[in-house]
Amino acid sequence: MEYLKIISKIKEEEKNFENVEDFIFNIQNLLKKVSLKIFIEKNKITVSSENLENLDEKDNLFIHIITEDVNQFLEGKNYSNLFNELTISLIEQKNVEDLLDAILEKLEKIIPYTSANIALLENDALYYLSFRGYEKYGVEDFMRNFKMDKREFYTLKTVMETQKPLFVENTDEYPNWVIIPETQWIKSHLMIPIIYENKILGLISFDSDTPYGFKEEYIEKVYPLLPLLGIALENAKLYEKLKKELEERIIAEEKYRRSFYQIVKLASDIVEMKDPYTSGHQKRVARISVIIGKELGLSQEKIRALAISSLLHDIGKIGIPSEILNKPSSLNPLERRFINIHPEIGYNLLRKIEIISDIAPIVYQHHERINGSGYPKGLKGEEILLEAKIIGVADVFEAMTSHRPYRSALPIDMAIKELVENKGTLYDPDVVDAFLKSLKEGRIIL
């Protein structure tokens, strides 16, 4: 950010310019703050660092920017502002495609072209990232899909081998010009390599529909932008690589997510196969719990944990004998103690699985009650996780309104009465209120 402040202050000095001596003096004082100094030779300004060994790519870029800006200002050039506008856009991480489009748009004011493009070089072929002016001839779609290969185009091969700009003053007189129906209107051409770290990353090309449309001095106007373009193209390459990796990762994660939920549902189904009288119980509890969680404003990550933990909240029943689970009459005290250990069994199963170990405590606590009368630990109030409190309410309501081997399903009013009468004693008041509101508004469908 220090460099950006320096550039901004240099622009202020340019606005307040009165004479060269004061201007240079003020710029020199500004540059001292970042250990830079000015040298003047043959009416040209050179900016250099006092510590050349520790300069990185960004340092060199800013030194280049400052040098070009000051020189262009003193020479009265009208495109110095363009250079810094585009540079600041890049530094502020402007979208690469937007930046390249902006460069072509601005360059049209200082280089009279009919059309222009910026292309990325990959495996001896050019791929166009940005282009302008081709719509006049109705060939923008052609350019969007066009690939120039050095084996087919002498101009590209020449620029790649020499790493120097190439003028084609008159395409009708140039023996190696490749005639393409879509671009036969091009009568003069200028191709300039974009070099970054001694390697050609791409090219910027200009076309004119008249012969001899370009001059040598145009190259000088473009050269200050080439380091900027080099970084932009390097960013474009990284962006495309990251974009591809991200797309592949999203596909892989989506596949993993589908597989993961299928496994969770399978585990839930296995529990319900052992206890057929509660078939669908865990899924219904999960639906109710998620609705309550959303009403309470839980984050997406917490909703995810709530959904999984509620689908698996009774997984510990795998360790309970079937004759107890399916007993058609009330349980005796010993059988009740067996049932009451199912949260602990579930916890011990889930905590060993790394990807869902975070839900193990929720499963462990779903039968705890805020007055400490629950099990297995007798936790109270804030000692109980909110997700466990939510599942506790959903579990009680679903169990009361569903058929059991030892009783018929109870009326909804009775289940609501249980929650209301024990709100603040057994059940968290906020959770009960969120449940009742969702039920009243028809979001919980029984």
C-alpha positions as CSV (number, residue, x, y, z in Angstrom):
1,M,0.0,0.0,0.0
2,E,3.0,2.4,0.6
3,Y,3.7,2.4,-3.2
4,L,0.1,3.3,-4.0
5,K,0.3,6.2,-1.6
6,I,3.5,7.4,-3.3
7,I,1.9,7.2,-6.7
8,S,-1.1,9.1,-5.5
9,K,1.1,11.8,-4.0
10,I,3.1,12.0,-7.3
11,K,-0.2,12.6,-9.1
12,E,-0.9,15.5,-6.7
13,E,2.5,17.0,-7.4
14,E,1.8,16.8,-11.1
15,K,-1.5,18.7,-10.6
16,N,0.3,21.4,-8.6
17,F,3.3,21.6,-11.0
18,E,5.0,25.0,-11.3
19,N,8.6,24.3,-12.3
20,V,10.8,21.3,-13.0
21,E,13.3,22.0,-10.1
22,D,10.6,22.0,-7.4
23,F,8.8,19.1,-8.9
24,I,11.9,16.9,-9.0
25,F,12.8,18.0,-5.4
26,N,9.4,17.1,-4.1
27,I,9.3,13.7,-5.9
28,Q,12.7,12.9,-4.5
29,N,11.5,13.5,-0.9
30,L,8.5,11.3,-1.6
31,L,10.7,8.5,-2.9
32,K,13.0,8.6,0.1
33,K,10.2,7.1,2.2
34,V,10.5,3.9,0.3
35,S,14.3,4.0,-0.1
36,L,14.2,5.1,-3.7
37,K,16.1,7.9,-5.3
38,I,16.2,9.8,-8.6
39,F,19.0,10.1,-11.1
40,I,18.8,12.5,-14.1
41,E,20.8,11.7,-17.3
42,K,20.2,13.1,-20.8
43,N,16.9,14.7,-19.7
44,K,15.6,11.3,-18.6
45,I,14.7,10.4,-15.0
46,T,15.8,7.1,-13.6
47,V,14.4,5.8,-10.3
48,S,16.5,3.3,-8.4
49,S,16.5,1.5,-5.1
50,E,19.2,1.8,-2.4
51,N,18.9,-1.9,-1.8
52,L,18.9,-3.6,-5.2
53,E,19.5,-7.1,-3.8
54,N,16.2,-7.3,-1.9
55,L,13.9,-6.2,-4.7
56,D,11.1,-8.5,-5.7
57,E,8.9,-8.5,-8.8
58,K,6.4,-6.1,-7.3
59,D,9.1,-3.6,-6.3
60,N,10.6,-3.7,-9.8
61,L,7.1,-3.1,-11.2
62,F,6.5,0.0,-9.1
63,I,9.9,1.4,-9.8
64,H,9.1,1.0,-13.5
65,I,5.7,2.6,-13.0
66,I,7.1,5.6,-11.2
67,T,9.9,6.1,-13.7
68,E,7.6,6.0,-16.7
69,D,5.0,8.3,-15.1
70,V,7.4,11.0,-14.1
71,N,9.2,10.9,-17.5
72,Q,5.9,10.9,-19.4
73,F,4.6,13.8,-17.4
74,L,7.7,15.9,-18.0
75,E,7.6,15.1,-21.7
76,G,3.9,16.2,-21.8
77,K,2.6,12.8,-22.9
78,N,-1.1,12.3,-22.7
79,Y,-1.2,8.7,-21.7
80,S,0.6,8.7,-18.4
81,N,-2.6,8.6,-16.5
82,L,-3.7,5.5,-18.4
83,F,-0.6,3.7,-17.2
84,N,-1.3,4.3,-13.5
85,E,-5.1,3.8,-13.8
86,L,-4.5,0.3,-15.2
87,T,-1.7,-0.5,-12.8
88,I,-3.8,0.4,-9.8
89,S,-6.6,-1.7,-11.2
90,L,-4.3,-4.7,-11.3
91,I,-2.9,-4.0,-7.8
92,E,-6.4,-3.9,-6.5
93,Q,-7.0,-7.3,-8.0
94,K,-9.4,-6.2,-10.7
95,N,-10.9,-9.1,-12.7
96,V,-8.2,-10.1,-15.3
97,E,-10.6,-10.0,-18.3
98,D,-12.0,-6.6,-17.3
99,L,-8.4,-5.3,-17.0
100,L,-7.4,-6.5,-20.4
101,D,-10.6,-5.1,-21.9
102,A,-9.9,-1.7,-20.2
103,I,-6.3,-1.8,-21.6
104,L,-7.6,-2.2,-25.2
105,E,-10.2,0.5,-24.7
106,K,-7.7,3.0,-23.4
107,L,-5.1,2.2,-26.0
108,E,-7.5,3.1,-28.8
109,K,-7.1,6.8,-27.7
110,I,-3.3,6.8,-28.3
111,I,-3.0,4.2,-31.1
112,P,-5.5,4.5,-33.9
113,Y,-6.4,0.9,-34.6
114,T,-9.3,-0.8,-36.3
115,S,-9.1,-3.8,-34.1
116,A,-6.9,-5.2,-31.4
117,N,-6.4,-8.2,-29.2
118,I,-4.5,-9.6,-26.3
119,A,-3.8,-13.3,-26.4
120,L,-2.2,-15.9,-24.1
121,L,0.5,-18.2,-25.5
122,E,0.1,-21.8,-24.7
123,N,2.1,-24.6,-26.3
124,D,3.1,-22.6,-29.3
125,A,-0.5,-21.4,-30.0
126,L,-2.3,-18.2,-29.2
127,Y,-5.6,-18.2,-27.3
128,Y,-7.5,-14.8,-27.4
129,L,-8.5,-13.5,-24.0
130,S,-9.6,-10.0,-25.0
131,F,-10.4,-8.4,-28.4
132,R,-11.9,-5.2,-29.6
133,G,-13.1,-3.8,-33.0
134,Y,-13.9,-7.1,-34.7
135,E,-17.6,-6.7,-34.3
136,K,-17.4,-4.0,-37.1
137,Y,-16.8,-6.8,-39.5
138,G,-19.0,-9.4,-37.8
139,V,-16.1,-11.7,-36.9
140,E,-16.1,-11.4,-33.1
141,D,-17.3,-15.1,-32.8
142,F,-14.6,-16.2,-35.1
143,M,-12.0,-14.4,-33.0
144,R,-13.4,-15.8,-29.8
145,N,-12.8,-19.4,-31.1
146,F,-9.7,-18.7,-33.3
147,K,-6.4,-20.3,-32.4
148,M,-3.2,-19.1,-34.1
149,D,-0.5,-21.8,-34.3
150,K,3.1,-20.8,-35.0
151,R,3.5,-23.8,-37.4
152,E,0.9,-22.1,-39.6
153,F,1.6,-18.4,-39.1
154,Y,5.0,-17.0,-40.0
155,T,4.3,-13.8,-38.1
156,L,3.8,-15.6,-34.8
157,K,6.8,-17.8,-35.3
158,T,9.0,-14.8,-36.0
159,V,7.9,-12.9,-32.9
160,M,8.4,-16.0,-30.7
161,E,11.9,-16.6,-32.1
162,T,13.1,-13.0,-32.0
163,Q,11.1,-11.8,-29.0
164,K,10.7,-8.5,-30.8
165,P,7.8,-6.6,-32.2
166,L,6.8,-7.2,-35.8
167,F,5.5,-4.6,-38.3
168,V,3.5,-5.7,-41.3
169,E,3.1,-2.3,-43.1
170,N,1.0,-3.6,-46.0
171,T,-0.5,-7.1,-45.9
172,D,-1.0,-7.1,-49.7
173,E,2.8,-6.8,-50.1
174,Y,3.9,-9.0,-47.3
175,P,4.9,-12.4,-48.8
176,N,4.3,-14.4,-45.6
177,W,0.9,-13.0,-44.7
178,V,-1.7,-15.7,-44.3
179,I,-4.9,-14.7,-45.9
180,I,-8.1,-15.7,-44.0
181,P,-11.5,-14.8,-45.4
182,E,-12.6,-13.5,-42.0
183,T,-9.6,-11.1,-41.7
184,Q,-9.0,-10.2,-45.3
185,W,-9.9,-6.5,-44.5
186,I,-6.6,-6.2,-42.4
187,K,-4.2,-4.2,-44.4
188,S,-1.5,-3.4,-41.8
189,H,-0.6,-5.2,-38.6
190,L,1.5,-4.7,-35.4
191,M,2.3,-7.6,-33.1
192,I,4.2,-7.0,-29.8
193,P,5.3,-9.8,-27.5
194,I,4.4,-9.6,-23.8
195,I,7.4,-10.9,-21.9
196,Y,7.4,-11.8,-18.2
197,E,10.5,-13.1,-16.4
198,N,12.3,-13.6,-19.8
199,K,9.5,-15.7,-21.2
200,I,6.8,-14.8,-23.8
201,L,3.4,-15.2,-22.1
202,G,1.4,-13.7,-25.0
203,L,1.0,-11.0,-27.5
204,I,-0.8,-7.7,-28.0
205,S,-1.7,-7.2,-31.6
206,F,-3.2,-4.2,-33.6
207,D,-4.9,-4.2,-36.9
208,S,-5.7,-1.4,-39.4
209,D,-8.0,-1.6,-42.4
210,T,-5.6,0.8,-44.2
211,P,-1.9,0.1,-45.3
212,Y,0.8,1.7,-43.2
213,G,-1.6,2.3,-40.4
214,F,1.1,2.1,-37.6
215,K,4.3,3.9,-36.8
216,E,7.4,3.0,-34.9
217,E,6.6,5.4,-32.1
218,Y,3.4,3.4,-31.3
219,I,5.7,0.7,-29.9
220,E,7.2,3.2,-27.5
221,K,3.7,4.1,-26.3
222,V,2.8,0.4,-25.6
223,Y,6.1,-0.6,-24.0
224,P,5.4,0.9,-20.5
225,L,2.3,-1.3,-20.4
226,L,4.1,-4.6,-21.2
227,P,5.2,-5.4,-17.6
228,L,1.6,-4.8,-16.5
229,L,0.3,-7.0,-19.3
230,G,2.8,-9.7,-18.3
231,I,1.5,-9.8,-14.8
232,A,-2.1,-9.8,-16.0
233,L,-1.4,-12.7,-18.3
234,E,0.4,-14.6,-15.6
235,N,-2.6,-14.0,-13.4
236,A,-4.9,-15.2,-16.2
237,K,-2.9,-18.4,-16.4
238,L,-3.1,-18.9,-12.6
239,Y,-6.8,-18.0,-12.7
240,E,-7.6,-20.6,-15.4
241,K,-5.6,-23.2,-13.5
242,L,-7.3,-22.4,-10.2
243,K,-10.7,-22.3,-11.9
244,K,-10.2,-25.7,-13.4
245,E,-9.0,-27.1,-10.1
246,L,-11.9,-25.5,-8.3
247,E,-14.4,-27.0,-10.7
248,E,-12.8,-30.4,-10.3
249,R,-12.9,-30.0,-6.5
250,I,-16.5,-29.0,-6.5
251,I,-17.4,-32.0,-8.6
252,A,-15.4,-34.3,-6.3
253,E,-16.9,-32.7,-3.1
254,E,-20.4,-33.0,-4.5
255,K,-19.8,-36.7,-5.2
256,Y,-18.3,-37.1,-1.7
257,R,-21.3,-35.2,-0.2
258,R,-23.8,-37.4,-1.9
259,S,-22.0,-40.6,-0.9
260,F,-21.6,-39.3,2.7
261,Y,-25.3,-38.6,3.1
262,Q,-26.1,-42.0,1.6
263,I,-23.9,-43.6,4.2
264,V,-25.5,-41.6,7.0
265,K,-29.0,-42.6,5.7
266,L,-27.9,-46.2,5.5
267,A,-26.8,-46.1,9.1
268,S,-30.1,-44.6,10.1
269,D,-32.0,-47.3,8.1
270,I,-30.0,-50.0,9.9
271,V,-31.1,-48.7,13.3
272,E,-34.7,-48.6,12.2
273,M,-34.5,-52.1,10.7
274,K,-33.6,-53.3,14.2
275,D,-36.4,-51.3,15.8
276,P,-39.2,-51.5,13.1
277,Y,-41.7,-49.8,15.4
278,T,-39.8,-46.6,15.1
279,S,-39.4,-46.8,11.3
280,G,-38.9,-43.3,9.9
281,H,-38.5,-41.8,13.3
282,Q,-34.9,-40.5,12.8
283,K,-35.7,-39.0,9.4
284,R,-38.8,-37.2,10.8
285,V,-36.8,-36.0,13.8
286,A,-34.2,-34.7,11.3
287,R,-36.8,-32.8,9.3
288,I,-38.2,-31.2,12.4
289,S,-34.8,-30.4,13.8
290,V,-33.6,-28.6,10.7
291,I,-36.7,-26.5,10.5
292,I,-36.2,-25.4,14.2
293,G,-32.6,-24.7,13.5
294,K,-33.4,-22.5,10.6
295,E,-36.0,-20.6,12.6
296,L,-33.4,-20.0,15.3
297,G,-31.0,-18.6,12.6
298,L,-28.3,-21.3,12.8
299,S,-25.5,-21.1,10.3
300,Q,-25.4,-23.4,7.3
301,E,-22.5,-25.4,9.0
302,K,-24.6,-25.9,12.2
303,I,-27.6,-26.9,10.2
304,R,-25.5,-29.5,8.4
305,A,-24.3,-30.9,11.8
306,L,-27.9,-30.8,13.1
307,A,-29.2,-32.8,10.1
308,I,-26.6,-35.5,10.4
309,S,-26.7,-35.8,14.2
310,S,-30.5,-36.0,14.2
311,L,-30.4,-38.7,11.5
312,L,-28.0,-40.7,13.7
313,H,-29.3,-39.7,17.2
314,D,-30.5,-43.2,17.9
315,I,-27.6,-45.1,16.3
316,G,-26.5,-46.3,19.8
317,K,-29.6,-48.6,19.8
318,I,-27.6,-50.9,17.6
319,G,-26.0,-52.1,20.9
320,I,-29.4,-52.6,22.7
321,P,-30.9,-56.1,22.6
322,S,-33.8,-56.4,20.1
323,E,-36.2,-57.9,22.7
324,I,-35.9,-54.7,24.8
325,L,-36.3,-52.4,21.8
326,N,-39.4,-54.3,20.5
327,K,-41.0,-55.1,23.9
328,P,-44.8,-54.6,23.5
329,S,-45.2,-53.5,27.1
330,S,-43.6,-51.0,29.5
331,L,-39.9,-51.5,30.4
332,N,-38.8,-52.6,33.8
333,P,-36.0,-50.5,35.6
334,L,-33.2,-52.8,34.3
335,E,-34.5,-52.6,30.8
336,R,-34.8,-48.8,31.1
337,R,-31.2,-48.6,32.2
338,F,-30.2,-50.5,29.0
339,I,-32.2,-48.1,26.8
340,N,-30.6,-45.1,28.6
341,I,-27.1,-46.0,27.6
342,H,-27.9,-45.8,23.8
343,P,-26.6,-42.1,23.6
344,E,-23.3,-43.2,25.1
345,I,-23.0,-46.1,22.7
346,G,-23.8,-43.8,19.8
347,Y,-21.2,-41.3,21.0
348,N,-18.5,-43.9,21.3
349,L,-19.2,-45.1,17.7
350,L,-19.3,-41.6,16.1
351,R,-16.3,-40.1,17.9
352,K,-14.0,-42.6,16.2
353,I,-15.0,-41.4,12.7
354,E,-13.0,-38.2,12.0
355,I,-15.3,-36.6,9.4
356,I,-18.3,-36.7,11.8
357,S,-16.6,-36.7,15.2
358,D,-18.0,-33.2,15.8
359,I,-21.5,-34.5,15.9
360,A,-20.8,-37.2,18.5
361,P,-21.3,-34.8,21.5
362,I,-24.7,-33.8,20.1
363,V,-25.8,-37.4,19.9
364,Y,-24.5,-38.0,23.4
365,Q,-26.6,-35.1,24.8
366,H,-29.9,-35.4,23.0
367,H,-31.7,-36.9,26.1
368,E,-30.3,-34.3,28.5
369,R,-32.8,-31.9,30.0
370,I,-32.1,-28.3,31.1
371,N,-33.0,-29.0,34.8
372,G,-30.5,-31.8,35.0
373,S,-33.1,-34.6,35.0
374,G,-31.9,-36.1,31.7
375,Y,-29.4,-38.8,30.9
376,P,-26.6,-40.0,30.6
377,K,-24.7,-37.2,32.4
378,G,-27.5,-35.1,34.0
379,L,-26.2,-31.9,32.3
380,K,-28.0,-28.6,33.0
381,G,-28.8,-25.4,31.0
382,E,-25.9,-24.1,29.1
383,E,-23.9,-27.3,29.6
384,I,-26.1,-28.8,26.9
385,L,-25.4,-28.0,23.3
386,L,-28.1,-26.1,21.4
387,E,-28.2,-28.7,18.7
388,A,-28.9,-31.4,21.4
389,K,-31.7,-29.3,22.9
390,I,-33.2,-29.0,19.4
391,I,-33.1,-32.7,18.8
392,G,-34.5,-33.3,22.3
393,V,-37.7,-31.3,21.5
394,A,-38.1,-32.8,18.0
395,D,-37.5,-36.3,19.4
396,V,-40.1,-35.9,22.2
397,F,-42.8,-34.5,19.8
398,E,-42.2,-37.1,17.1
399,A,-42.2,-40.0,19.6
400,M,-45.4,-38.9,21.3
401,T,-47.3,-38.5,18.0
402,S,-46.1,-41.8,16.6
403,H,-47.3,-45.4,17.3
404,R,-45.3,-47.5,19.7
405,P,-45.6,-51.2,20.5
406,Y,-46.8,-50.4,24.0
407,R,-49.2,-47.6,23.1
408,S,-51.0,-45.9,20.2
409,A,-50.0,-42.5,18.8
410,L,-51.0,-39.6,21.1
411,P,-52.9,-36.6,19.9
412,I,-50.9,-33.6,18.7
413,D,-52.4,-31.4,21.4
414,M,-51.1,-33.6,24.1
415,A,-47.5,-33.5,22.6
416,I,-47.8,-29.7,22.4
417,K,-49.0,-29.6,26.0
418,E,-46.0,-31.6,27.1
419,L,-43.6,-29.1,25.5
420,V,-45.4,-26.0,26.7
421,E,-45.9,-27.1,30.3
422,N,-42.2,-28.1,30.6
423,K,-40.8,-25.2,28.7
424,G,-38.0,-23.8,30.8
425,T,-37.9,-26.9,33.0
426,L,-37.1,-29.8,30.7
427,Y,-36.9,-28.0,27.3
428,D,-35.1,-24.9,26.2
429,P,-37.7,-22.1,25.9
430,D,-36.3,-20.6,22.7
431,V,-36.3,-24.0,21.0
432,V,-39.9,-24.8,22.1
433,D,-41.0,-21.3,20.8
434,A,-39.2,-21.9,17.5
435,F,-40.9,-25.3,17.1
436,L,-44.4,-24.0,18.0
437,K,-44.0,-21.0,15.5
438,S,-42.9,-23.4,12.7
439,L,-45.8,-25.8,13.5
440,K,-48.3,-22.9,13.5
441,E,-47.0,-21.6,10.2
442,G,-47.3,-25.0,8.6
443,R,-43.6,-25.6,8.0
444,I,-43.7,-28.7,10.1
445,I,-45.9,-31.3,8.3
446,L,-46.8,-34.4,10.2
